[in-house]
Amino acid sequence: MAELDASKSLSGLLNGLAQCVYYNNPDITEELLKNELYPDLPQEEFRVLLEKMKGLLKSISSADMDVNQLEAFLTAQTKRQGGLSGEQAAVLSKFWKNHKSKIRESLVQQSRWENSLRGLSWRVDLQTQSRHAEQVNSPVAVVELELGRRGQVK
C-alpha cells in the first residue's frame, strides 16, 4: 500500500512540476506540492526529491525523448548510485508518455519570440476580356499572410 501511495505522490509531484515549469501555472508552488503530497517528509529531503525530478524532467523534455530513448535513460538512472528506484522510473515513464506532446508544444511556444504564421489565403484572378482589348489573359495572384502571436486576438 505504501508503494502505491509513493507512486501516486510522485505522479502528483511530476504533474505539479509540469504545471509550474511548462504550463506557467502560478498557483502551483513548492510549498503547495510539499504540503499536499509529502506532508511527513522533512523539507530538505523534499527539496532534494524536487530538484532531482525537475532535473530529470528537464533532461527528458529538452531531448524530446521517444519511448526507446526514455527507457534507456531511465535504466541508466536506476543503475546510478543515488539514482531512481524501479517504481520511480515506472512513474516517470508513464508520466512522459501521457504528457510528452503537451510539454513539447509548451516548450515550442515558449521558445518563439517573433510572430508566426496564423493564416494563409490565396486566389488567382484571370482577366479574359475588357472593353479596350479583346483578349487580355493576364493572371494576377493575390496572397494574404496573417501573422501574429499565439493567443493574440485578430
C-alpha positions as CSV (number, residue, x, y, z in Angstrom):
1,M,0.0,0.0,0.0
2,A,2.9,2.4,0.8
3,E,4.3,1.7,-2.6
4,L,1.0,2.7,-4.2
5,D,0.9,5.9,-2.2
6,A,4.5,6.7,-3.1
7,S,3.7,6.2,-6.8
8,K,0.6,8.5,-6.5
9,S,2.6,11.1,-4.7
10,L,5.4,11.0,-7.3
11,S,2.9,11.2,-10.1
12,G,1.3,14.2,-8.4
13,L,4.7,15.8,-8.0
14,L,5.5,15.4,-11.7
15,N,2.1,16.8,-12.7
16,G,2.7,19.7,-10.3
17,L,6.2,20.4,-11.8
18,A,4.7,20.3,-15.3
19,Q,2.1,22.8,-14.3
20,C,4.6,25.1,-12.7
21,V,7.5,24.8,-15.1
22,Y,6.0,24.1,-18.5
23,Y,2.4,25.4,-18.3
24,N,3.2,28.5,-16.3
25,N,0.5,27.9,-13.6
26,P,1.3,30.4,-10.8
27,D,-1.0,28.6,-8.3
28,I,1.4,25.6,-8.1
29,T,4.2,26.3,-5.6
30,E,6.9,24.3,-4.0
31,E,5.1,24.7,-0.6
32,L,1.8,23.5,-2.0
33,L,3.4,20.4,-3.5
34,K,5.1,19.6,-0.3
35,N,2.1,20.1,1.9
36,E,-0.3,18.2,-0.4
37,L,1.9,15.3,-1.5
38,Y,4.7,14.9,1.1
39,P,3.5,16.4,4.4
40,D,5.6,14.0,6.5
41,L,8.8,14.3,4.5
42,P,11.4,16.7,6.0
43,Q,11.9,19.9,4.0
44,E,15.4,19.1,3.0
45,E,14.6,15.6,1.7
46,F,11.6,17.1,-0.2
47,R,13.9,19.7,-1.8
48,V,16.3,17.0,-2.9
49,L,13.5,15.0,-4.4
50,L,12.0,18.0,-6.1
51,E,15.3,19.1,-7.7
52,K,16.1,15.5,-8.8
53,M,12.7,15.3,-10.6
54,K,13.0,18.7,-12.0
55,G,16.4,17.8,-13.5
56,L,15.2,14.6,-14.9
57,L,12.1,16.2,-16.5
58,K,14.4,18.9,-18.0
59,S,16.7,16.3,-19.4
60,I,13.8,14.2,-20.8
61,S,11.9,17.2,-22.3
62,S,14.9,19.0,-23.7
63,A,16.0,15.8,-25.6
64,D,12.3,15.2,-26.6
65,M,12.9,11.5,-25.9
66,D,10.9,8.8,-27.6
67,V,9.9,5.6,-25.8
68,N,13.2,3.8,-26.6
69,Q,15.4,6.7,-25.5
70,L,13.4,7.2,-22.4
71,E,13.7,3.5,-21.4
72,A,17.5,3.6,-21.9
73,F,17.8,6.9,-20.0
74,L,15.7,5.6,-17.1
75,T,17.5,2.3,-17.0
76,A,20.8,4.2,-16.7
77,Q,19.3,6.3,-13.9
78,T,18.2,3.3,-11.9
79,K,21.8,1.8,-12.1
80,R,23.4,5.0,-10.8
81,Q,24.1,5.3,-7.1
82,G,21.6,7.7,-5.6
83,G,19.5,7.4,-8.8
84,L,16.0,6.3,-9.3
85,S,14.2,3.3,-7.9
86,G,12.3,1.0,-10.3
87,E,9.0,2.4,-9.1
88,Q,10.1,6.0,-9.7
89,A,11.3,5.1,-13.2
90,A,7.9,3.4,-14.0
91,V,6.0,6.5,-12.8
92,L,8.3,8.8,-14.8
93,S,7.9,6.7,-17.9
94,K,4.1,6.7,-17.6
95,F,4.1,10.5,-17.0
96,W,6.2,11.2,-20.0
97,K,4.1,9.0,-22.3
98,N,1.0,10.9,-21.2
99,H,2.4,14.4,-21.3
100,K,5.1,14.4,-24.0
101,S,3.1,16.2,-26.7
102,K,1.7,18.9,-24.3
103,I,5.1,19.6,-22.8
104,R,6.7,19.7,-26.3
105,E,4.1,22.2,-27.5
106,S,4.6,24.3,-24.4
107,L,8.4,24.4,-25.0
108,V,7.9,25.3,-28.7
109,Q,5.5,28.2,-27.7
110,Q,7.9,29.5,-25.0
111,S,10.8,29.5,-27.5
112,R,9.1,31.7,-30.1
113,W,9.8,35.3,-29.6
114,E,8.6,36.6,-33.0
115,N,5.3,36.5,-34.8
116,S,4.3,33.3,-36.6
117,L,2.0,32.5,-39.5
118,R,-1.6,32.3,-38.3
119,G,-3.4,32.1,-41.6
120,L,-2.9,32.0,-45.3
121,S,-5.4,32.7,-48.1
122,W,-4.8,33.0,-51.8
123,R,-6.6,33.3,-55.1
124,V,-5.7,33.7,-58.8
125,D,-7.7,36.2,-60.9
126,L,-7.7,36.0,-64.6
127,Q,-9.0,38.8,-66.7
128,T,-10.1,37.4,-70.0
129,Q,-11.7,40.4,-71.7
130,S,-12.0,44.1,-71.4
131,R,-13.6,47.0,-73.3
132,H,-10.3,48.2,-74.7
133,A,-8.7,44.9,-75.6
134,E,-10.3,41.8,-77.0
135,Q,-8.2,39.2,-75.2
136,V,-6.2,40.1,-72.1
137,N,-5.4,36.8,-70.4
138,S,-3.2,38.4,-67.6
139,P,-3.3,36.3,-64.5
140,V,-2.9,38.0,-61.1
141,A,-2.2,36.1,-57.9
142,V,-3.3,37.5,-54.6
143,V,-1.7,36.0,-51.4
144,E,-2.7,37.1,-47.9
145,L,-0.5,36.1,-45.0
146,E,-1.8,36.6,-41.4
147,L,1.0,37.0,-38.9
148,G,0.6,37.1,-35.1
149,R,1.4,35.7,-31.8
150,R,-0.4,32.7,-30.2
151,G,-3.2,33.9,-28.0
152,Q,-3.3,37.3,-29.7
153,V,-6.8,38.5,-30.8
154,K,-7.1,39.1,-34.5
